[in-house]
Amino acid sequence: MYGVNTGIGEFSEVVLNDDQIKDFQRYLIYNHAAGIGDPAPIEYVRGAMAGRINVLSKGNSGCRPVIAQTLVDMLNKGVTPFVCQKGSVGACGDLAPMSQIALLLLGEGQAYYQEKLLEGKEAMDKAGIPIPGLEARDGLATINGSNVLTAMSAIFLYDSNRWLKQAEIAASMSLEALKANMKPYTPKLHEVRGFKGAIRCARAINACVQGGDLIQGKIKCKVQDAYSMRSTPQVIGAAHDAMAYARSQVEIELNGVGDNPIFFPEENMQLSGANFQGSPVSLPMDMAGAAITMVSVLSERRMNRLNHPALSVGLPAFLTKGGGMFSGLMLSQYTADMQIVEQRILSMPASIQSIPAAADQEDFVSMGMNTAIKNFQILDNAYGILGIELMAAAQALDFREYNFGRGVTKSKEIIRKYVDFLDIDRPLYPDRTAMKELVKSCEILEEVEKEIGSLE
C-alpha cells in the first residue's frame, strides 16, 4: 500500500520490508521537513493542526488514534511547533510545514510553549504530553494534506470580511462628504438584478448614512455620479460574492478527507488518489485576493475625488485651508498608489504557476501556499489604503456643515481619537501608521455596529 509499505513519490514502486516500515515514517518526516526562512505565525500553525485533527477524526487515514489525540493535546496545552512558512507547493499537501509539526510526534523539532521557543521534546515534557512516535502510516497521515494553506485561507476570509465592512463604512463617509446621489443605493435596484453581495453592500451603506441630511434629500446632488461613487455596491458586492464562494470551498476542505491513500475499513479497501491537491482552495483564494485589490482601487479613486478640486464638489484642494503654503493630503495619494501597485503585482494567480517536481511524478501542483502568503500581503496593504481614505473622508466631513448619518458620525468620532484634523501641514507618517493599525484593529467597525447594528 502506498506510503505504508512502499516509498513515496517516484519511489512508490519500491516495496519496504517489515523492519523498514517504522524507520521509513521517521525518515519520511526528516526528508520532508525542508522548509526555509521565517516562522509562520502561531495562529496559522494552530489552524493547520486543528484542520489535520478534523481529517484524522474521520477514520479514513489509517493512522493510530494516538496521533490525532496528541495533536489535540498540543493544541489544548499550548504547544505550537516551529514551522517555516515557506516550502510548500500545495500538493501532496503542505508537506514541508506539516513535517515540522510531525517532528514533535517524534520528540524532535522545536516548539513554542508559554511564549518560549524550546526543543521539541522539552516543550512536550513541560506540557506533560507523551511522545507517541511514528509507526506504519502515522507520519504520512500527519502531513499529506493542504492544511496550512487552508488554515491561512480561513483566517484570511474572516479578516477580509471585516475589512470589507470597513470599506463600506469608508465609502459611506466619502459619499456624504462628496454629496453623492444616494438613489443608486436603493435596495430594489439591486434586488432586481439579484446579486447577493450588491444587495448586502447597498443595505450596509444605507444603514451608515441613515439619520443624515444627504439620505433625507436635504442636500443638492448631481443627477448621476462617477462610477467610483455609484458603482460601490456592485464592486464591493462582487467581492462579497467572491469571498462567499471561497468560504464555501474552504469549509468543504476543512471538513473533508484530504489525504492519500484513503482507507475504507468497512469495505477492506484503500484507494490512492490525489485528495491532497490544493487547487480547490488555491483557485478561489486567488480570486479572493484579487477582490481585495479591486476594492482597494475603488477606495483610492474615492480618495482622489476628495482631494481633487475639480471633482470634490466645493471641498478645498487636497483638503487644506492653506493651499499653496500647505499641501494637505496631496502626498497621501502617493502612499495609497504605491501600495495598490504592490497589490496588483501580488494579484497574479499562483494557482497557474505549477512547476513539476519529484522526477515529474508530481508534475502539477497548486502553489496554494504562495496564494495564502500573498493574500495576507495584499490585505496588509489594504489596511493602509483604507486608512488613508478614512482619514481623508474625516477631513472632508469637517469642511461640511450638514448632518451626517449615525454610522458615519460614529466612524468619524473614532478616527478623531487617533488622528487630529490637519489644520496645518505636519509629518503624516505617524497618522498613516495609526490609521492602518486602527483599520486592522476593527475598532471602527465594532463601534459602528454597536451604534447601527450588524452590517451583514
C-alpha positions in Angstrom: 0.0 0.0 0.0 1.3 3.4 -1.0 3.2 5.2 1.8 2.6 2.3 4.2 5.0 -0.4 2.9 6.2 1.5 -0.2 8.4 4.5 -0.8 6.7 7.8 -1.8 6.6 9.9 -5.0 8.9 8.4 -7.6 9.8 5.7 -5.1 6.3 4.4 -4.9 7.2 1.1 -6.6 9.9 0.3 -4.0 8.5 -2.2 -1.5 9.7 -2.0 2.1 10.1 -5.0 4.4 8.6 -5.2 7.8 11.8 -4.0 9.5 12.0 -0.9 7.3 8.4 0.3 7.7 8.7 2.1 11.1 12.0 3.7 10.3 10.6 4.8 6.9 8.0 7.0 8.7 10.7 8.8 10.6 12.9 9.3 7.6 9.9 10.5 5.6 9.4 13.3 8.1 13.1 14.1 8.2 13.3 14.4 4.4 10.1 16.5 4.1 10.9 18.9 6.9 12.6 21.0 4.2 11.1 24.5 4.6 13.0 27.7 4.8 13.1 31.1 6.4 10.9 32.8 9.0 8.4 31.0 11.2 4.7 31.0 10.3 2.6 32.9 12.9 1.3 30.7 15.7 -2.3 31.1 14.6 -1.6 29.6 11.2 0.1 26.6 12.7 -2.6 26.0 15.3 -5.2 26.3 12.5 -3.3 23.7 10.4 -3.2 21.4 13.4 -7.0 21.8 14.0 -7.6 21.1 10.4 -5.5 17.9 10.4 -7.2 16.7 13.5 -10.5 17.0 11.7 -9.2 15.0 8.8 -7.8 12.2 11.0 -11.0 12.1 13.1 -12.9 10.9 10.0 -11.3 7.5 10.4 -10.1 7.3 6.7 -6.4 8.0 7.2 -5.2 4.6 8.6 -3.1 6.0 11.5 -3.3 5.3 15.2 -5.8 7.3 17.2 -3.0 8.5 19.5 -1.6 10.6 16.6 -4.8 12.7 16.5 -5.1 12.8 20.3 -1.5 14.0 20.6 -2.3 16.9 18.2 -5.4 17.7 20.3 -3.3 17.7 23.5 -0.7 20.0 21.9 -3.5 22.5 20.9 -5.2 22.4 24.3 -1.9 22.7 26.3 -0.4 25.4 24.0 2.5 23.5 22.4 2.9 25.0 18.9 5.6 23.6 16.6 8.1 26.0 15.0 7.2 25.9 11.3 8.9 27.7 8.4 6.3 29.4 6.4 7.9 28.8 3.0 8.5 25.5 1.4 5.1 24.0 0.4 3.9 23.7 -3.2 0.3 22.8 -2.1 0.4 19.1 -3.2 1.0 16.4 -1.9 -0.5 18.8 0.7 1.7 21.2 2.7 4.4 18.6 3.2 7.3 20.8 4.4 5.4 22.7 7.1 3.3 19.8 8.2 6.5 17.7 8.6 7.8 20.3 11.1 4.6 19.7 13.1 5.1 15.9 12.8 8.7 16.2 14.2 7.1 16.9 17.6 5.4 13.5 17.4 9.0 12.0 17.4 10.1 14.3 20.2 12.2 16.3 17.9 12.0 19.7 16.1 11.2 22.9 18.1 8.0 24.3 19.6 6.7 27.4 21.3 5.5 26.8 24.9 4.5 29.5 27.3 5.9 32.1 24.9 9.3 30.5 24.7 10.8 28.6 21.8 12.1 25.2 23.1 13.4 22.0 21.7 10.5 19.8 20.8 10.9 17.1 23.5 11.4 19.7 26.2 8.2 21.5 25.2 6.2 18.3 25.1 7.7 17.2 28.5 6.9 20.5 30.1 3.3 20.3 28.9 3.0 16.7 30.1 2.4 15.2 26.6 3.8 11.7 25.9 5.7 11.3 22.7 3.8 8.8 20.5 6.4 8.1 17.9 5.5 7.2 14.4 4.5 3.7 13.2 3.3 2.4 9.9 1.3 5.2 8.1 1.4 7.6 11.1 3.9 10.0 9.5 2.3 10.3 6.1 -1.1 10.6 7.7 0.1 13.6 9.6 1.4 15.5 6.7 -0.4 14.5 3.5 -3.0 17.4 3.2 -3.2 21.1 2.3 -3.9 22.1 5.9 -1.6 25.0 6.4 -2.7 26.9 3.3 -6.4 26.0 4.2 -6.0 27.3 7.7 -4.4 30.5 6.4 -7.2 30.9 3.9 -9.9 30.5 6.6 -8.2 33.2 8.7 -7.8 35.5 5.7 -11.5 35.1 4.8 -12.5 36.1 8.4 -10.2 39.1 8.3 -11.3 40.1 4.8 -15.0 40.1 5.7 -14.3 42.6 8.5 -12.1 44.7 6.1 -14.9 44.8 3.5 -17.4 46.0 6.1 -15.0 48.8 7.0 -14.6 49.6 3.2 -18.4 50.1 3.2 -18.1 52.5 6.2 -15.3 54.4 4.4 -17.4 54.6 1.3 -20.3 56.0 3.3 -18.2 58.7 4.7 -16.8 59.7 1.3 -20.3 59.6 -0.2 -21.6 62.0 2.4 -18.6 64.3 2.0 -19.0 64.3 -1.8 -22.7 65.0 -1.7 -23.5 61.8 -3.5 -26.8 61.0 -5.1 -28.0 58.1 -2.9 -30.6 56.7 -5.3 -28.1 54.1 -6.6 -28.3 52.6 -3.1 -32.0 51.9 -3.3 -32.5 48.3 -2.3 -34.9 47.4 -5.1 -32.3 48.5 -7.7 -30.0 45.7 -6.6 -32.8 43.2 -5.8 -34.0 43.3 -9.4 -30.5 42.3 -10.6 -30.1 39.7 -8.0 -26.5 39.6 -6.8 -26.5 38.9 -3.1 -23.3 40.8 -2.4 -24.6 44.0 -4.0 -27.8 43.8 -2.0 -25.8 43.3 1.1 -23.5 46.3 0.4 -26.3 48.7 -0.5 -28.0 47.8 2.7 -24.9 48.4 4.8 -24.1 51.8 3.2 -27.8 52.9 3.6 -27.5 51.9 7.3 -24.4 54.0 7.8 -25.9 57.2 6.3 -29.4 56.9 8.0 -30.2 59.9 10.0 -28.1 62.3 7.8 -29.3 65.1 5.6 -28.0 63.5 2.4 -30.2 60.4 2.6 -33.2 62.6 3.6 -32.8 64.6 0.3 -31.9 67.9 2.1 -28.6 68.3 0.2 -28.5 69.1 -3.5 -26.7 66.4 -5.6 -26.0 65.6 -9.2 -28.3 63.5 -11.3 -25.6 60.9 -11.8 -22.2 60.4 -10.0 -19.0 58.9 -11.2 -18.6 55.1 -11.2 -16.4 55.1 -8.1 -19.3 56.5 -6.2 -22.4 54.9 -7.7 -20.9 51.5 -8.5 -19.8 50.8 -5.0 -22.5 48.2 -4.3 -21.7 46.3 -7.5 -17.9 46.4 -6.8 -17.8 45.6 -3.1 -20.8 43.3 -3.7 -18.8 41.3 -6.2 -16.0 41.0 -3.6 -18.6 39.7 -1.1 -19.8 37.1 -3.6 -16.2 36.0 -4.3 -15.5 35.6 -0.6 -18.7 33.6 -0.1 -17.6 31.2 -2.8 -14.1 30.9 -1.4 -15.5 30.3 2.0 -17.7 27.5 0.7 -14.7 25.8 -0.8 -12.5 26.3 2.3 -15.3 24.9 4.6 -15.6 21.8 2.3 -11.8 21.3 2.6 -11.8 21.8 6.4 -14.5 19.2 6.8 -13.4 16.7 4.2 -10.7 14.0 4.0 -7.7 15.5 2.4 -5.2 12.6 2.5 -3.5 9.9 0.4 -4.0 7.0 0.4 -7.5 6.9 1.9 -8.8 3.9 3.8 -12.4 2.5 3.8 -12.1 -0.2 6.6 -15.7 -1.3 6.4 -15.0 -2.3 2.8 -11.5 -3.6 3.4 -10.4 -1.1 0.7 -7.7 1.6 0.3 -7.6 4.0 -2.6 -4.6 6.0 -3.7 -5.6 9.3 -5.4 -4.9 13.0 -5.0 -7.1 14.3 -2.3 -4.1 16.3 -1.1 -4.3 18.6 -4.1 -4.7 22.2 -3.0 -6.2 23.6 -6.2 -9.8 23.6 -4.9 -8.7 26.1 -2.3 -5.9 27.9 -4.2 -8.1 28.9 -7.2 -10.9 30.6 -5.3 -8.4 32.1 -2.9 -6.5 33.7 -5.8 -9.8 35.3 -6.7 -10.3 36.4 -3.0 -7.0 38.2 -3.0 -7.8 39.9 -6.3 -11.1 41.0 -4.8 -9.4 42.9 -2.0 -7.2 44.6 -4.6 -10.2 45.6 -6.6 -11.9 47.2 -3.6 -8.7 48.9 -2.6 -8.5 50.5 -6.1 -12.1 51.8 -5.6 -11.2 53.2 -2.3 -8.3 55.1 -3.8 -10.5 56.5 -6.5 -12.9 58.0 -4.0 -10.0 59.4 -2.0 -8.8 61.0 -5.3 -12.1 62.7 -5.7 -12.0 64.1 -2.1 -8.6 65.6 -2.9 -9.3 66.8 -6.5 -10.7 70.4 -6.5 -12.4 69.7 -9.9 -14.2 66.6 -8.5 -14.8 67.3 -4.8 -18.0 69.4 -5.0 -16.6 72.5 -3.3 -14.0 71.0 -1.0 -10.7 72.8 -0.8 -7.9 71.3 -3.0 -6.1 68.5 -1.1 -8.4 69.1 1.8 -6.3 72.0 3.2 -7.4 75.5 4.1 -4.0 76.9 3.2 -3.4 75.6 -0.3 0.0 76.8 -1.7 1.7 77.2 1.6 0.3 73.8 2.7 -0.2 70.7 0.6 -2.7 68.9 2.8 -3.3 65.3 1.8 -1.6 65.6 -1.6 1.1 63.0 -0.8 -1.4 60.6 0.8 -2.4 59.6 -2.7 1.2 58.6 -3.4 1.3 56.3 -0.4 -2.0 54.7 -1.4 -0.9 54.3 -5.1 2.4 52.6 -4.2 0.5 50.0 -2.1 -2.0 49.4 -4.8 0.7 48.7 -7.4 2.1 46.1 -4.9 -1.3 44.6 -4.6 -1.7 44.4 -8.3 1.7 42.6 -8.6 0.6 40.1 -5.9 -2.8 39.6 -7.5 -1.3 37.4 -10.3 -2.8 34.0 -9.6 -0.5 31.4 -8.0 -2.8 28.5 -9.0 -1.5 28.7 -12.6 2.2 28.7 -11.6 2.9 25.0 -11.3 6.5 23.8 -11.6 6.9 20.0 -11.9 8.9 18.2 -9.1 9.9 14.8 -7.8 11.2 13.5 -11.1 7.9 14.6 -12.8 5.8 12.2 -10.6 4.4 15.4 -9.1 4.1 17.3 -12.3 1.2 19.6 -11.4 0.9 21.3 -8.0 -1.4 24.0 -6.7 1.2 26.5 -5.4 -1.6 27.3 -2.8 0.9 28.3 -0.2 2.0 31.2 -2.4 -1.6 32.2 -2.7 -2.1 32.1 1.1 1.1 34.1 1.7 0.5 36.8 -0.9 -3.2 37.2 0.2 -2.0 38.4 3.6 0.4 40.8 1.9 -2.5 42.1 -0.2 -4.6 42.5 2.9 -1.8 44.3 4.8 -1.6 46.9 2.1 -5.4 47.1 2.1 -5.4 48.2 5.7 -3.2 51.1 4.9 -5.1 52.1 1.7 -8.4 52.1 3.5 -6.9 54.1 6.4 -6.0 56.8 4.0 -9.5 57.1 2.6 -10.9 57.1 6.1 -8.6 59.9 7.2 -9.4 61.9 4.0 -13.1 61.4 4.4 -13.0 62.6 8.1 -11.0 65.6 7.0 -13.6 66.4 4.2 -16.5 66.0 6.5 -15.0 68.6 8.8 -15.4 71.1 6.0 -19.1 70.3 5.6 -21.8 71.9 7.6 -24.7 69.5 7.5 -25.8 66.5 9.5 -24.3 63.1 8.7 -25.6 59.6 9.2 -25.3 57.9 12.6 -22.8 55.3 11.3 -20.7 58.0 9.6 -20.8 60.2 12.6 -19.6 57.4 14.9 -16.8 56.4 12.5 -15.5 60.0 12.3 -15.6 60.1 16.1 -13.4 57.1 16.4 -11.0 58.4 13.8 -10.6 61.6 15.7 -9.5 59.7 18.8 -6.3 58.7 16.8 -5.8 61.4 14.2 -6.4 65.1 14.5 -7.8 67.4 11.9 -5.0 68.5 9.5 -5.1 72.3 10.1 -1.5 73.0 9.1 0.9 70.6 7.4 2.7 68.1 9.7 4.6 64.9 9.1 1.9 62.4 8.2 3.7 59.0 8.6 2.6 58.7 12.2 -1.0 59.3 11.1 -0.7 56.9 8.3 0.5 54.1 10.6 -2.1 55.0 13.3 -4.9 54.7 10.7 -3.6 51.4 9.3 -3.5 50.0 12.8 -7.0 51.4 13.5 -8.4 49.6 10.5 -6.6 46.4 11.4 -8.0 46.5 14.9 -11.6 46.8 13.6 -12.4 49.3 16.3 -14.3 51.5 13.8 -16.3 48.5 12.7 -17.2 47.4 16.2 -18.2 50.8 17.3 -20.3 51.5 14.2 -22.1 48.1 14.5 -22.8 48.9 18.2 -24.4 52.1 17.0 -26.4 50.9 14.0 -26.4 47.1 14.1 -24.6 44.5 12.0 -23.5 45.4 8.5 -24.0 41.9 7.2 
